[in-house]
Amino acid sequence: MCSGQGLSGRRCDSWGHRGLDPIDEVYTWTAGLASVGYVVLLFVTCLSVIVFFRRHGLPTDSLTRTVLAPALSLAGLLGIHVLMLTNLNLLVGADRAVPVVIVVALAATYAAGPVVGRLRPGAGREE
């Protein structure tokens, strides 16, 4: 059912004691969390491409490449994200509590990023 060593083994064991199946429940929850988070990152990436080319674009850059394609991707990802959030309980295979925890965890993680950046200015930079 659940294989691994050390911390992974302990986590799987603790899930088993709580009556949670590591594959049917815990894996689907984390896969749902990762899927929603990934779509948010893609959305922000499309937005940053548009902003970058608006600020630093060359006159030879085509409008299709610098604005239109990222904007269409942005619209598509927004639609996908709305569908994911609307059907998150189906995506993670759980009732109301788990999707709410996933959305709150993602929002808290994204909100903590700037806070960590201010508290640790060198965090995430190669030295």
Salt bridges, closest charged atoms under 4 A:
ASP13 OD1 - HIS17 NE2 3.37
